[in-house]
Amino acid sequence: MPELRGNMMNLFSASISVIVLVLGLGLYCVLSAGNVIRILIGVELMTKAATLAIILAGYLAGRMALAQCLAITLIVVEVAVIAVASGIAVGIFKSNGTLDTSELKTLKG
């Protein structure tokens, strides 16, 4: 039994490390990017980290069915958000000819 507990802690530690790394990369991408597409990629990375966290929490709590349902719901919402944001990015590019966020300060409603 102690071997199983040790393996479980290694799995937990590795999973948390991956989740924090992916979340940090996504946050860095959102905060440092000057391009709308790079910001969308950062948002994708952060939602993937949230999905991994939900699956890990469900596994550790023994409620995998609930975790899978929540993960699928999150993926569906994520696809809708990225589809709308991509459409907005295409509209920005058509109207301004660039996706650089520093040049988007002159947008008017």
Backbone as numpy.savetxt, mean C-alpha at the origin, in Angstrom:
# Nx Ny Nz CAx CAy CAz Cx Cy Cz
7.33 -28.80 21.47 6.53 -27.60 21.47 7.38 -26.32 21.47
8.52 -26.28 22.18 9.34 -25.07 22.13 9.86 -24.76 20.73
10.10 -25.83 19.92 10.56 -25.60 18.55 9.49 -24.87 17.74
8.25 -25.26 17.92 7.14 -24.63 17.21 7.00 -23.17 17.62
7.15 -22.89 18.89 7.05 -21.51 19.37 8.18 -20.67 18.80
9.38 -21.22 18.72 10.52 -20.51 18.15 10.31 -20.21 16.67
9.78 -21.19 15.94 9.50 -20.98 14.52 8.41 -19.93 14.33
7.43 -19.94 15.22 6.34 -18.97 15.14 6.87 -17.55 15.38
7.78 -17.40 16.34 8.36 -16.08 16.60 9.23 -15.62 15.44
9.94 -16.56 14.81 10.75 -16.19 13.64 9.85 -15.75 12.50
8.74 -16.45 12.30 7.79 -16.06 11.26 7.20 -14.69 11.56
6.83 -14.48 12.83 6.26 -13.20 13.22 7.27 -12.08 13.03
8.50 -12.28 13.46 9.53 -11.25 13.33 9.82 -10.93 11.87
9.94 -11.97 11.06 10.21 -11.75 9.64 9.04 -11.04 8.96
7.83 -11.42 9.31 6.65 -10.80 8.70 6.54 -9.33 9.09
6.74 -9.04 10.36 6.68 -7.65 10.81 7.77 -6.83 10.14
8.95 -7.41 9.99 10.05 -6.69 9.32 9.69 -6.36 7.88
9.10 -7.32 7.17 8.71 -7.09 5.78 7.61 -6.04 5.71
6.63 -6.12 6.60 5.53 -5.15 6.60 6.05 -3.74 6.86
6.92 -3.59 7.84 7.47 -2.26 8.16 8.32 -1.75 7.00
9.10 -2.63 6.38 9.93 -2.22 5.25 9.08 -1.74 4.08
8.06 -2.51 3.72 7.19 -2.13 2.60 6.42 -0.85 2.92
5.94 -0.73 4.15 5.24 0.49 4.55 6.17 1.70 4.51
7.39 1.53 4.99 8.37 2.62 4.96 8.73 3.03 3.55
8.91 2.04 2.67 9.21 2.36 1.27 8.05 3.12 0.61
6.84 2.69 0.89 5.67 3.37 0.34 5.55 4.79 0.85
5.77 4.97 2.14 5.71 6.31 2.73 6.80 7.21 2.16
7.99 6.68 2.02 9.09 7.44 1.43 8.75 7.84 -0.01
8.17 6.90 -0.74 7.81 7.16 -2.14 6.75 8.26 -2.24
5.79 8.25 -1.34 4.74 9.26 -1.37 5.29 10.64 -0.98
6.12 10.66 0.05 6.60 11.95 0.57 7.71 12.58 -0.28
8.52 11.77 -0.94 9.66 12.33 -1.66 9.44 12.45 -3.16
8.41 11.84 -3.68 8.22 11.81 -5.13 7.69 13.15 -5.64
8.17 13.53 -6.79 7.67 14.73 -7.44 6.81 14.40 -8.64
6.45 13.13 -8.77 5.70 12.66 -9.91 4.43 11.96 -9.40
3.33 12.21 -10.07 2.04 11.65 -9.64 2.05 10.12 -9.70
2.68 9.55 -10.72 2.72 8.10 -10.86 3.53 7.48 -9.73
4.63 8.10 -9.35 5.42 7.57 -8.23 4.64 7.66 -6.92
3.85 8.68 -6.77 3.00 8.78 -5.58 1.98 7.65 -5.56
1.40 7.33 -6.71 0.44 6.22 -6.79 1.12 4.88 -6.47
2.36 4.72 -6.91 3.10 3.50 -6.60 3.34 3.41 -5.09
3.64 4.55 -4.45 3.82 4.57 -3.00 2.55 4.21 -2.26
1.42 4.70 -2.75 0.13 4.35 -2.13 -0.13 2.85 -2.28
0.21 2.29 -3.44 0.06 0.85 -3.65 0.91 0.07 -2.66
2.14 0.50 -2.46 3.02 -0.20 -1.52 2.46 -0.15 -0.10
1.93 1.00 0.29 1.37 1.10 1.65 0.14 0.22 1.81
-0.69 0.12 0.79 -1.87 -0.74 0.92 -1.48 -2.21 0.90
-0.41 -2.55 0.18 0.07 -3.93 0.22 0.59 -4.28 1.61
1.25 -3.33 2.27 1.71 -3.55 3.64 0.51 -3.74 4.58
-0.54 -2.98 4.39 -1.74 -3.13 5.21 -2.39 -4.50 4.97
-2.40 -4.95 3.73 -2.95 -6.26 3.42 -2.14 -7.36 4.11
-0.83 -7.25 4.04 0.03 -8.23 4.72 -0.21 -8.22 6.23
-0.39 -7.05 6.80 -0.63 -6.95 8.24 -1.96 -7.60 8.61
-2.97 -7.42 7.79 -4.28 -8.04 8.06 -4.16 -9.56 8.00
-3.46 -10.07 7.00 -3.29 -11.52 6.88 -2.49 -12.07 8.06
-1.44 -11.38 8.46 -0.64 -11.83 9.60 -1.47 -11.82 10.89
-2.25 -10.78 11.10 -3.08 -10.71 12.30 -4.12 -11.83 12.31
-4.70 -12.12 11.17 -5.66 -13.22 11.10 -5.01 -14.57 11.35
-3.80 -14.74 10.85 -3.08 -15.99 11.08 -2.75 -16.17 12.55
-2.26 -15.11 13.17 -1.88 -15.21 14.58 -3.09 -15.37 15.49
-4.22 -14.79 15.11 -5.43 -14.91 15.92 -6.22 -16.19 15.62
-5.81 -16.89 14.56 -6.54 -18.10 14.20 -7.84 -17.84 13.48
-7.97 -16.67 12.89 -9.20 -16.29 12.18 -8.87 -15.96 10.73
-8.34 -16.96 10.04 -7.90 -16.75 8.66 -9.04 -16.41 7.71
-10.21 -16.97 7.94 -11.34 -16.68 7.05 -11.70 -15.20 7.11
-11.75 -14.64 8.31 -12.04 -13.22 8.46 -10.93 -12.37 7.84
-9.69 -12.76 8.06 -8.56 -12.01 7.50 -8.59 -12.04 5.98
-8.93 -13.17 5.41 -9.00 -13.26 3.95 -10.13 -12.39 3.39
-11.26 -12.38 4.08 -12.38 -11.52 3.64 -11.98 -10.04 3.70
-11.33 -9.66 4.78 -10.89 -8.26 4.90 -9.84 -7.92 3.86
-8.93 -8.85 3.58 -7.89 -8.60 2.58 -8.50 -8.45 1.19
-9.45 -9.29 0.86 -10.10 -9.18 -0.45 -10.87 -7.87 -0.56
-11.54 -7.47 0.50 -12.25 -6.18 0.50 -11.27 -5.03 0.31
-10.13 -5.08 1.00 -9.12 -4.04 0.86 -8.57 -3.99 -0.55
-8.37 -5.14 -1.17 -7.86 -5.18 -2.54 -8.86 -4.57 -3.51
-10.15 -4.85 -3.32 -11.18 -4.28 -4.20 -11.23 -2.76 -4.05
-11.19 -2.28 -2.83 -11.19 -0.83 -2.60 -9.93 -0.20 -3.19
-8.80 -0.88 -3.02 -7.53 -0.38 -3.55 -7.58 -0.26 -5.08
-8.15 -1.23 -5.74 -8.25 -1.18 -7.20 -9.12 0.00 -7.63
-10.21 0.22 -6.94 -11.08 1.35 -7.29 -10.36 2.68 -7.08
-9.65 2.82 -5.98 -8.92 4.06 -5.70 -7.85 4.31 -6.75
-7.08 3.28 -7.08 -6.01 3.44 -8.06 -6.58 3.72 -9.45
-7.71 3.12 -9.79 -8.33 3.39 -11.10 -8.75 4.85 -11.20
-9.37 5.36 -10.15 -9.78 6.77 -10.16 -8.56 7.69 -10.18
-7.57 7.38 -9.37 -6.37 8.21 -9.32 -5.61 8.18 -10.63
-5.59 7.05 -11.30 -4.94 6.96 -12.61 -5.68 7.81 -13.64
-7.01 7.79 -13.56 -7.80 8.65 -14.45 -7.52 10.12 -14.21
-7.39 10.50 -12.94 -7.04 11.88 -12.62 -5.66 12.22 -13.14
-4.71 11.27 -13.02 -3.35 11.50 -13.52 -3.36 11.70 -15.04
-4.16 10.92 -15.74 -4.26 11.09 -17.20 -4.84 12.46 -17.53
-5.86 12.89 -16.79 -6.43 14.22 -17.00 -5.44 15.32 -16.72
-4.64 15.17 -15.67 -3.60 16.16 -15.36 -2.59 16.23 -16.49
-2.19 15.07 -17.00 -1.21 15.06 -18.08 -1.77 15.69 -19.35
-3.03 15.43 -19.64 -3.63 16.02 -20.84 -3.74 17.54 -20.73
-4.06 18.03 -19.55 -4.24 19.48 -19.41 -2.93 20.23 -19.23
-1.93 19.63 -18.60 -0.68 20.34 -18.30 0.52 19.84 -19.09
0.45 18.65 -19.62 1.58 18.09 -20.34 2.68 17.56 -19.44
2.44 17.49 -18.15 3.43 16.99 -17.21 2.73 16.36 -16.01
3.46 15.48 -15.34 2.95 14.88 -14.11 3.75 15.35 -12.91
4.58 16.34 -13.09 5.41 16.89 -12.01 4.52 17.66 -11.04
4.59 17.30 -9.76 3.71 17.93 -8.77 4.09 19.37 -8.47
5.33 19.76 -8.72 5.71 21.13 -8.45 5.09 22.10 -9.46
4.73 21.61 -10.61 4.09 22.46 -11.62 2.57 22.42 -11.54
2.02 21.74 -10.59 0.56 21.62 -10.47 0.00 22.59 -9.44
0.78 23.51 -8.98 0.33 24.46 -7.94 -0.62 25.51 -8.50
-0.67 25.66 -9.80 -1.52 26.68 -10.41 -2.88 26.14 -10.83
-3.21 24.94 -10.41 -4.51 24.38 -10.78 -5.63 25.17 -10.14
-6.67 25.37 -10.91 -7.85 26.07 -10.38 -9.06 25.18 -10.61
-9.99 25.24 -9.65 -11.16 24.40 -9.60 -12.00 24.36 -10.77
